[in-house]
Amino acid sequence: MTATTTHLGTRAPAHTAALRWKRARGLAWVTWRQQRTAYVTTAAVLGGLAVLLLVNGLAMHSNYRDVGLSSCGALDENRCQVPLGLFEANYQSWAQYIPRFVIFVPGLLAAFVAAPLIAREVESGTYRFAWTQSRSRSSWLAAKVVLVLVPIALAAVGFSALFAWWFAPFTPLMGRMSIGQAYEVSGTVFAARTAFGLALGLLFGAVLRRVVAAMAVTLALWVATVWVSMVYLRPVIEHPLDLPAHSSLITRGGWTVSEYFRGPSGAHLANKGAAFAHLYAQAQHDGVNDSTTFIAWLTRHGYLQYVTYQPEQRFWHFQLIESGGYLTVTLVIIATLFWWIRKHID
């Protein structure tokens, strides 16, 4: 009898663990089957853009070599100006406008992929079936979070790497630091914004319980958050350099945050506004009629042009700080989502 009890006692934990593993695998399989549309949509969007970047990038890299930019020396030298003009005429519009479109892809994935996942189940009541199949709310939700957020965020990392390769010929020409340009898609920020958006969509799907409402609120809040991050938070990650406009430290690859003039007394004068307009009116009396001669007039009268500037070398520092902020908020959102599901959905 003792031997039997001992035998059963040793087998019971193993049997329980096997049963739990079987249930976990089953839950993961069901969740994967349910989210096939999310995977297909993500593959279509990121895959389509990846094909575009690959085809265009191969041609762009080839043209960069063919016009002689890879061998003419420093791009500011006179012998590089003709090939540089040819290359920019062919591809600069691509380098300017592709990032402005792709920047919204994480928000669109958040609204059209993540927001409906939980909202649809809660709205239709099908989540109750999952909870009656010996599955806890936490395991049901964890499967959705992990099997949706992780693969899509990893796909975003891969897409950012492809974009960095595609943009490489323009990195010394346009840089990667400016707002709304390559910075938004290169590095780690793109993937961090994707994870943030997906978590946001899952949360509002659970809170609002309506697919269309969750999609609209998710997209609006994602856009608002990214805009605030770009315009107000990013400039204060690290204090910009304050340099004369003709300083050798200023390169094409950096980010000119703002420009101003420093007067004879050391006072700062913004290059717009009433005071600046008053100076321009005075200059017009002296025969000034365009911006070039106006700057020369300001120089003669003791006004020096300055810029606040973020150098290219700070790219990864900015990327990691901003990505860390998004990922921290993402973890808070996920924790809130688990709490909300346990407390507010029966």
C-alpha positions in Angstrom: 0.0 0.0 0.0 2.8 2.3 0.9 4.6 1.5 -2.3 1.5 2.2 -4.3 0.9 5.5 -2.6 4.5 6.5 -3.3 4.3 5.4 -6.9 1.1 7.4 -7.4 2.6 10.4 -5.6 5.6 10.5 -7.9 3.4 10.1 -11.0 0.8 12.7 -10.1 3.0 15.8 -10.4 4.4 14.5 -13.7 0.9 13.8 -15.0 -0.3 17.2 -13.9 2.7 18.9 -15.6 2.1 17.0 -18.8 -1.6 18.0 -18.7 -0.8 21.6 -18.2 1.7 21.5 -21.0 -0.8 19.9 -23.3 -3.4 22.6 -22.4 -0.9 25.4 -23.0 0.0 24.0 -26.4 -3.6 23.7 -27.3 -4.3 27.2 -26.2 -1.4 28.5 -28.2 -2.6 26.6 -31.2 -6.2 27.9 -30.9 -4.9 31.4 -30.4 -2.6 31.1 -33.5 -5.6 29.9 -35.6 -7.7 32.8 -34.3 -5.1 35.4 -35.1 -4.2 34.2 -38.6 -5.8 37.3 -40.1 -3.5 39.5 -37.9 -0.5 37.6 -39.2 -1.6 37.7 -42.8 -2.3 41.5 -42.6 1.0 42.2 -41.0 2.8 40.1 -43.6 1.0 41.8 -46.4 1.8 45.3 -45.1 5.4 44.8 -44.0 6.1 42.3 -46.7 4.8 44.5 -49.5 6.8 47.5 -48.2 9.9 45.2 -47.8 9.6 44.1 -51.4 9.4 47.7 -52.5 12.5 48.7 -50.5 14.4 45.7 -51.8 13.7 46.3 -55.4 14.1 50.1 -55.2 17.2 49.7 -52.9 19.0 47.5 -55.3 18.6 50.0 -58.1 19.4 52.9 -55.8 22.7 51.3 -54.5 23.6 50.4 -58.1 23.0 54.0 -59.3 25.1 55.4 -56.4 28.0 53.4 -57.6 27.4 54.0 -61.3 27.3 57.8 -61.1 30.6 57.7 -59.2 29.6 58.8 -55.7 31.3 55.8 -54.1 34.7 56.9 -55.4 34.6 60.7 -55.9 35.7 61.5 -52.3 34.0 63.7 -49.8 30.5 64.6 -51.0 31.1 68.3 -50.5 34.0 68.4 -52.9 33.5 70.0 -56.3 34.1 66.8 -58.2 31.2 65.1 -56.5 28.6 67.8 -57.3 27.6 66.6 -60.7 27.2 62.9 -59.8 25.5 64.0 -56.5 23.0 66.1 -58.5 22.2 63.1 -60.8 21.7 60.7 -57.9 19.5 63.1 -55.9 17.4 63.8 -59.0 16.7 60.1 -59.3 16.1 59.1 -55.7 15.9 62.0 -53.3 12.1 62.1 -53.4 12.0 58.5 -52.5 14.3 59.1 -49.5 12.1 62.1 -48.4 8.6 60.6 -48.7 9.0 56.9 -48.0 9.8 57.5 -44.2 6.8 60.0 -44.0 4.5 57.2 -45.1 6.1 54.3 -43.2 6.1 56.2 -39.9 2.3 55.5 -39.7 2.5 51.7 -40.3 2.8 50.8 -36.5 -0.3 52.9 -35.8 -2.3 51.3 -38.6 -1.2 47.8 -37.4 -2.3 48.8 -33.9 -5.7 49.9 -35.1 -6.5 47.3 -37.7 -4.7 44.3 -36.2 -4.5 44.6 -32.4 -7.7 46.6 -31.5 -10.2 44.1 -33.0 -8.5 41.0 -31.4 -10.1 41.2 -27.9 -12.8 43.7 -28.8 -14.3 41.2 -31.3 -14.4 38.4 -28.8 -15.8 40.5 -26.0 -18.4 42.1 -28.3 -19.6 38.7 -29.5 -19.1 36.9 -26.2 -17.0 34.1 -27.6 -14.4 34.6 -24.9 -16.7 32.8 -22.5 -16.2 29.6 -24.4 -12.4 29.7 -23.9 -12.9 30.4 -20.2 -15.1 27.3 -19.8 -12.4 25.0 -21.4 -10.3 24.8 -18.2 -8.4 28.0 -19.3 -7.9 30.9 -16.9 -8.4 34.4 -18.0 -4.7 35.1 -17.5 -3.6 32.2 -19.7 -6.1 33.1 -22.4 -4.9 36.7 -22.4 -1.2 35.8 -22.1 -1.5 33.7 -25.3 -3.0 36.6 -27.2 -0.4 39.1 -26.0 2.6 36.9 -26.6 1.5 35.3 -29.9 0.5 38.6 -31.4 2.8 41.3 -29.9 6.1 39.4 -30.0 6.1 38.1 -33.7 4.8 41.4 -35.1 7.3 43.4 -33.1 10.1 41.1 -34.3 8.9 41.6 -37.8 9.2 45.3 -37.3 12.8 44.9 -36.1 13.6 43.1 -39.3 11.8 45.7 -41.4 13.9 48.5 -39.7 17.1 46.7 -40.5 16.0 46.5 -44.2 15.1 50.1 -44.2 18.5 51.1 -42.8 20.2 49.2 -45.6 17.9 50.9 -48.2 18.5 54.4 -46.8 22.3 53.9 -46.5 23.3 55.9 -49.6 21.3 58.9 -48.2 22.7 58.7 -44.7 25.6 61.0 -45.4 23.4 63.3 -47.4 20.3 63.7 -45.3 21.3 62.1 -42.0 19.1 60.0 -39.7 18.3 62.5 -36.9 15.7 64.8 -38.4 12.1 64.6 -37.2 9.8 62.8 -39.6 12.6 61.2 -41.7 14.8 58.1 -41.4 15.0 58.4 -37.6 11.4 57.2 -37.3 12.0 53.9 -39.2 15.7 53.1 -38.5 17.1 51.7 -35.3 14.8 50.5 -32.5 12.1 53.2 -32.3 10.0 51.7 -35.1 9.7 48.3 -33.4 9.1 49.9 -30.0 6.3 52.0 -31.4 4.9 48.9 -32.9 4.8 47.1 -29.6 3.4 50.1 -27.9 0.6 50.4 -30.5 -0.3 46.7 -30.3 -0.5 46.8 -26.5 -2.7 50.0 -26.8 -5.0 48.3 -29.3 -5.4 45.2 -27.1 -6.2 47.4 -24.0 -8.8 49.6 -25.7 -10.4 46.5 -27.3 -10.9 45.1 -23.8 -12.0 48.5 -22.3 -14.4 49.7 -25.0 -15.7 46.3 -26.1 -16.6 47.6 -29.6 -14.4 47.0 -32.6 -14.8 50.2 -34.4 -14.6 52.4 -31.3 -11.4 50.6 -30.2 -9.8 51.0 -33.6 -10.6 54.8 -33.7 -9.4 55.5 -30.2 -6.2 53.4 -30.6 -5.2 55.1 -33.8 -5.9 58.6 -32.4 -4.0 58.0 -29.2 -1.1 56.4 -31.0 -0.8 59.4 -33.3 -1.1 61.9 -30.5 1.6 60.0 -28.4 4.0 59.8 -31.3 3.5 63.5 -32.2 4.2 64.6 -28.6 7.2 62.3 -28.4 8.7 63.7 -31.7 8.0 67.4 -31.2 8.3 67.9 -27.4 10.1 65.0 -25.8 12.8 64.1 -28.2 14.5 67.6 -28.3 15.1 67.3 -24.5 16.6 63.9 -24.5 20.0 65.6 -24.6 20.7 69.3 -24.7 21.5 70.4 -28.3 24.8 72.1 -29.3 24.7 75.8 -29.7 26.9 76.6 -32.7 27.6 79.4 -35.2 25.8 78.5 -38.5 29.1 78.1 -40.4 30.8 75.8 -37.8 32.7 72.9 -39.1 30.9 70.7 -36.5 27.7 71.0 -38.4 27.3 68.2 -41.0 24.6 67.1 -43.4 23.9 64.1 -41.1 22.8 66.0 -38.0 19.6 67.6 -37.0 19.2 71.4 -37.0 16.6 71.9 -34.3 16.3 75.7 -34.7 18.0 78.7 -36.0 18.4 82.2 -34.6 20.5 85.3 -34.7 22.7 86.6 -31.9 22.7 90.4 -31.7 25.6 92.8 -30.9 24.6 92.8 -27.3 24.4 89.0 -27.2 20.6 88.9 -27.2 18.9 86.1 -29.1 16.7 87.1 -32.1 14.4 84.4 -33.6 14.4 84.3 -37.4 10.7 85.1 -37.4 8.4 87.4 -35.5 7.9 91.1 -35.1 11.5 92.0 -34.2 12.9 90.1 -37.1 10.3 91.7 -39.5 11.3 95.1 -38.1 15.0 94.5 -39.0 14.0 93.3 -42.4 12.1 96.5 -43.0 15.2 98.5 -42.0 17.3 96.4 -44.4 14.9 97.1 -47.2 15.5 100.8 -46.8 19.2 100.0 -47.5 18.4 98.2 -50.7 18.1 94.6 -49.4 15.5 92.6 -51.4 16.3 88.9 -50.8 17.3 86.5 -48.0 21.0 86.3 -49.1 21.7 90.0 -49.0 19.6 90.3 -45.8 21.9 87.8 -44.0 24.9 89.8 -45.2 23.2 93.0 -44.0 22.7 91.4 -40.6 26.3 90.3 -40.4 27.5 93.8 -41.2 25.4 95.2 -38.4 26.8 92.7 -35.8 24.1 89.9 -36.0 25.6 86.4 -36.2 23.6 83.4 -37.3 23.5 80.4 -34.8 21.9 77.0 -34.8 20.8 74.6 -32.1 22.0 71.2 -33.4 21.9 67.5 -32.6 24.9 65.7 -34.2 24.6 62.4 -36.0 26.7 60.7 -33.3 23.8 60.9 -30.9 21.5 58.7 -33.1 21.8 55.5 -31.0 21.6 57.3 -27.7 18.4 59.0 -28.8 17.0 55.7 -30.2 17.7 53.7 -27.1 16.3 56.3 -24.7 13.1 56.8 -26.8 12.6 53.1 -27.3 13.1 52.5 -23.6 10.3 55.0 -22.9 7.9 53.3 -25.3 8.7 49.8 -24.0 8.2 51.0 -20.4 4.8 52.4 -21.3 4.0 49.1 -23.2 4.7 47.0 -20.0 2.4 49.3 -18.0 -0.4 49.0 -20.6 0.0 45.2 -20.6 -0.2 45.1 -16.8 -3.3 47.3 -16.9 -4.8 45.0 -19.5 -4.4 41.9 -17.3 -5.9 43.8 -14.4 -8.9 45.0 -16.4 -9.7 41.6 -17.8 -9.7 40.1 -14.3 -11.8 42.8 -12.7 -14.2 44.1 -15.4 -14.9 41.2 -17.8 -17.1 38.5 -16.6 
